[in-house]
Amino acid sequence: MASAKATNPPRGECTQCWFHAYASRQAHARLGPREDCPQCVDHMQNGHPHHMIVR
């Protein structure tokens, strides 16, 4: 179960990035050793979608 901090990002933060930062083991459990998370890489390259930013 993710912590309350991981599921309640502050205003102006991306919900996906916040969850992946504070519930990293859960978010990245399916990845192999030294494997990059495709969702994290996408956000690093293309930015955050507007609908994922807490308003």
TORKOL-4160 file (C-alpha; in steps of 0.2 Angstrom, whole numbers, padded with zeros to 4 digits, m for minus):
55
<pt num="1" X="0000" Y="0000" Z="0000"/>
<pt num="2" X="0007" Y="0017" Z="m0005"/>
<pt num="3" X="0009" Y="0030" Z="0009"/>
<pt num="4" X="m0002" Y="0045" Z="0011"/>
<pt num="5" X="0012" Y="0056" Z="0005"/>
<pt num="6" X="0014" Y="0046" Z="m0012"/>
<pt num="7" X="m0005" Y="0047" Z="m0016"/>
<pt num="8" X="m0007" Y="0066" Z="m0011"/>
<pt num="9" X="0004" Y="0077" Z="m0021"/>
<pt num="10" X="0004" Y="0096" Z="m0018"/>
<pt num="11" X="m0002" Y="0108" Z="m0030"/>
<pt num="12" X="0008" Y="0111" Z="m0046"/>
<pt num="13" X="0016" Y="0093" Z="m0045"/>
<pt num="14" X="0013" Y="0079" Z="m0057"/>
<pt num="15" X="0003" Y="0065" Z="m0049"/>
<pt num="16" X="0013" Y="0051" Z="m0058"/>
<pt num="17" X="0030" Y="0058" Z="m0054"/>
<pt num="18" X="0025" Y="0061" Z="m0036"/>
<pt num="19" X="0019" Y="0043" Z="m0035"/>
<pt num="20" X="0035" Y="0036" Z="m0043"/>
<pt num="21" X="0046" Y="0046" Z="m0032"/>
<pt num="22" X="0037" Y="0042" Z="m0015"/>
<pt num="23" X="0031" Y="0024" Z="m0019"/>
<pt num="24" X="0046" Y="0019" Z="m0030"/>
<pt num="25" X="0046" Y="0001" Z="m0025"/>
<pt num="26" X="0028" Y="m0001" Z="m0029"/>
<pt num="27" X="0029" Y="0009" Z="m0045"/>
<pt num="28" X="0044" Y="0001" Z="m0051"/>
<pt num="29" X="0042" Y="m0017" Z="m0045"/>
<pt num="30" X="0040" Y="m0025" Z="m0062"/>
<pt num="31" X="0056" Y="m0018" Z="m0069"/>
<pt num="32" X="0072" Y="m0028" Z="m0070"/>
<pt num="33" X="0089" Y="m0023" Z="m0062"/>
<pt num="34" X="0095" Y="m0007" Z="m0070"/>
<pt num="35" X="0080" Y="m0005" Z="m0081"/>
<pt num="36" X="0073" Y="0012" Z="m0084"/>
<pt num="37" X="0054" Y="0015" Z="m0081"/>
<pt num="38" X="0046" Y="0019" Z="m0098"/>
<pt num="39" X="0034" Y="0031" Z="m0089"/>
<pt num="40" X="0047" Y="0041" Z="m0080"/>
<pt num="41" X="0058" Y="0042" Z="m0096"/>
<pt num="42" X="0043" Y="0048" Z="m0106"/>
<pt num="43" X="0040" Y="0062" Z="m0093"/>
<pt num="44" X="0059" Y="0067" Z="m0093"/>
<pt num="45" X="0059" Y="0068" Z="m0112"/>
<pt num="46" X="0042" Y="0075" Z="m0116"/>
<pt num="47" X="0037" Y="0084" Z="m0100"/>
<pt num="48" X="0021" Y="0082" Z="m0089"/>
<pt num="49" X="0004" Y="0081" Z="m0097"/>
<pt num="50" X="m0007" Y="0095" Z="m0091"/>
<pt num="51" X="m0020" Y="0083" Z="m0085"/>
<pt num="52" X="m0008" Y="0075" Z="m0072"/>
<pt num="53" X="m0003" Y="0092" Z="m0064"/>
<pt num="54" X="m0013" Y="0095" Z="m0047"/>
<pt num="55" X="m0022" Y="0111" Z="m0048"/>
